Amino acid sequence: MSEEEVETAESHRLDEFDVGTRIDVMTDGSLRLRFGLMPPSWFHSEGAFESFEEKLSGALGVEVEGLDKELFAISEPKPDTVERAKAWLLELRRSTERKR
């Protein structure tokens, strides 16, 4: 399904991350996770985002499809997927910053 086929019903900005990072809830109930930059500017480990799609899918417990480098689709999210995504991304950032 192309992004043009479905309109955004609700958008969750992730202020803790790069400008432009957000989770869009589409009118069909699917989600789009969009990053302003991939890997995010706060992540300074070479190659760590090569398997980001699989890591995100495992953390959220749902299938994630990489539409391009900065855009990921979740066609069948669970009721808590938005909150789980926010929490996981925040913890990923915190753990990355602790390692620097």
Protein Blocks (a to p, Z undefined) as FASTA:
>chain_A
ZZklpccfbdcddfkbcehiacdddfkopacdddfbdcdfklccehklmmmmmmmmmmno
pacddfblmbccdfbccfklmmmmmmmmmmmmmmmmmmZZ
